[in-house]
């Protein structure tokens, strides 16, 4: 059964295909006539219109020019690029190493004023220590076979944390209690990471909630890790890919999920108690 994210991407691709079909029909052309004007096989037109083959920018330019509608190409190209960026495999994002990927995300974090993050497996990046980030990225790079630039990648990730102390931003983080117990790196690395959480909790711009094991019957299940950037986009991390959600309705669903998860979390002294207990379990 296809995942929710893959269905979302397919829907976006189908929307691009439908627009191209409308352009062809408005021009009064058959698929064969369009193919002849574009200089390709009729089967290619069919594959594009049925969303089986994503069109390249050049394909869209040719299509619109053949239909005497060149002015529509820019908008359709933008929609096509958006569809293709929704689901991007890690092997593609990491093909030149992890450092560039970490650096490329900085502008998004810089322009975000209201950041909400949920972690069900690891501590979210904004709250990681250098040692924890190094250990985690080493595992990720090894698993995905990425070029080894772990040290610089970890430094690039941690560089974003300066935003926690700059004004005009809010950072709300929710983590499952299990994340406090999943050991990344050695015991010293994990203890340092948990101690860092205790420190950042005191920052004025930070809200940190921990969802306890014993929170009773949950009204919402454990989800995949995700980050919400203002009301503009959501990043969802899967094993194989990063999914970028930009549709307002879908962003609203993640915001709703965050609100429900927030209702399960404990804060302040209770959260500190759970973190301290996790530290003590390492000794």
N, C-alpha and C positions, 0 to 999 in steps of 0.2 A: 504494500500500500504506500503511495507517495506521501511524503511529509507535508505538513501544512505549509512550510516555507517553500518547498519545491512547487506546490500548487500555486502559490502567490507569484512566483517567478514566471510560471507558465502562463498565468492570467495576464501578466504584464506583456509578455512576448506576443500573446494572441491579440492584445489590444493594438500593438504596432502592426501586426499582420492585417488586422481588420482595416486599419487606416490606409494601408497601401492598397488593399483591395478596393476601398471606396474611391481612392484616387484613380485607379484604373477604370472603374465603372463610370465615374464622372466623365472620363475622357472618351467613353464609348469604345474601349478596346477590349478584345478578347485576350485571354492569356497567351495565345499563340502570337497574336499581333504585337503584344507587349514584348515578348521574348525576342521576336525578330528585330524590333527597334533597339532593344538593349544589347543584342548580339550574343545572347546565350540560349541554352536549350529551354524548351517550354517547361520541362520538369522542374527547372530551377524556380520559375515563377510560381509553380504549384506548391513547391516545398516552402517557399517564403510565405505565400498567402495562407498556408495551413499551419504556420508557426513551427514547421519541422526543421527549418534551417534559418537561424538568425541572420538577417541581412547585414552586410557591412555598410559603412558610411558610403562607400563608392556605389554599392548596389542601390541604396536609397536615392542617391543623386541621379543615377541613370534612370531609375524607375520614374521619378518625378519629372525628369526632363523628357522622357519618352511620352509622358502623359500631358505635356505642356503645362506642368504645374511645378516649376522649379522653386517657387516661393515656399512651398510646403515642406521642402526637404529638411530645412534646419530644425523645425519643430519635431518632425518624425525621427530624425537622427538623435535629438535630445532624449526623446522617449525611449528609443532603442538602447541608447547607452545606459539610461537609468535602469531599464529592465535587466541588462546584462551585469550591472554592478550590484544587483540585489543579492545574488548568490555567487560568491567568488571563492574558489577552492584555495585552501591554505598553500598548496604547492605552487599555485600561481602567485599568491601574495608574497611567498617566502623564497621565490626562485633566486633572488640576489642576496639572500640572507635575511636576518631578523631586524637588523639595525634600521634599515631604510623604512621598513614597515612601521616601526615604533616612531621614527621621526616624522613620518607622513601624517600621523594622527595628531600631532601637537596643535596645528591650527584649529582643528575641530574643538579640542578641549579649551583652547584660548578664547574662542568666541561663545562658548557655552556658559550660560549664567546659572542654570538650574540643572545640576547633574544628579541623576538617580541611578544607582547600581545595585544589582542583586547577584550575590555569589553563592552557588550551590556546590562548588567543587574546590575552588581556590580563592584566596584573597584577591579582590579586584585590583588591577594594576595601579590605580592612583594611590593605594594605601600600602603598597608593598615596600619592603626594604630592599636594598641593593643585593644582599646575600640571598634573600628569598627569590627575587626576580631572576638572579643568575641561575639558581638551582632549577627553577621552573622552566626558564627559557632553554636551558641545556637539555632538559627532558623533551621539550617540544621540538627543538631543532633536531635532536637525534631521531625522534619518532617519525618526523616528516622528511628526514633526509635533507634538511636545509644546510646551506653553507655555514660553517662555524664562525660566527662573529658574536658569540654570546655575551662577552664582556661589554662590548660597545652597545649592543642591543639593550642590555640591562641598564646601562648608564642612561641611554636615551629614554627608556621607560621611566626611570626614577626622576629624570629632569622635569617631567610633567608635574611632579608633586609640589613644586614651588607654587603652583596655582592655589593650593590649599590655604596659603597664607596671604594671598592677594585679595583685595577687597572686591565687592560687587558680585561674588559668586556664592552659591550654596551647593553643598555636597551631602547627599543623603545616601547612606550605604546600609544595605541589609545583607546579612550573611547567615546561613544555616549554622547551627552549633557544630555540626559535623566538620565544617571547614576549619574550625579551631583544632580539630583532632587529626585531620589528614596531614601527615608530616611531609613537608616538602623540604628537601635538604636534610642536613643532620640536625641533631637535637638543639645545638647552639643556634643554628639558623632559624629554626622554628620558634625557639624561645625569644629570640631577638625580634622576630616578626610579630609575635603576640604582644610583646612589650611595646612595640611601636604602635600597635592598635590602641593600647591604653593611653599613649601620649596624644595621638591625633584626635581621640575622643574629646579632648579638652579644648580643641580649636573652636573659635566662635562660628566658623563657617561650616562645621562638620556635625552631622547627625549620624550616629552609628547604632544600629539595632541588631540584636542577635536573636534568631528564632530558636528557642530551646527544643531539645529532644522531646521533653515532656510538656508540650504545649496543648495537650489534649487532642480531641478530634479536630482535625484541620478542615477548614472550609475551602482551602485551596492546596493543591498538591505541590510537591517540589518541582520546580521548573528548571529549564536550562538557564545558564547565566546570561544576563542581559544588562545593557546600559541604555539609559534614556538621556538624550541630549536636548534639553529644553523640550519643546513640543514639536521638534523638527525631524528627528530620526531616532531609530533604535538600532543598536548593534546586538545581534544574537550570535553566540559562539557555539558552533557545533564541532564535532570531532573533525569533520572533513572540510568545513568551510565557514566563512563569516557571512551572515545574512544581514543585509541592511534593509530596514523597514522604513518607508517614507510616506506610505498612505495614511492620511489622518485617522481613518477608522481603525487601522491596525495599531497605530501609535496609542490611540485611546485605550485599546484592549490591554496593552502592556502597562499603561498608567493605572488602569483598574487593577491589574494583577499586583502591581507594586503596592497599591493602597491596601489590598487585602492581605498581602504578606506583611506589610507594616503593622497591621493589627495583631499579628501573631508574635511580634518581636518584643523583647524587653530592652530597656535603656538604662542609662545611668548606673547606679550601684549594682543592679541585677546583672546587667551586661558585663560590667567589670568583674563580677564574681565568676561568671562563666569563663571569661578569658583567663582570669587568675588561676582557676581550677585546671584549665588546659595547660598552663605553664607548669604548674606543680606536677602534673602527670608526666612531664618530660624528665623529671629528676629522679 
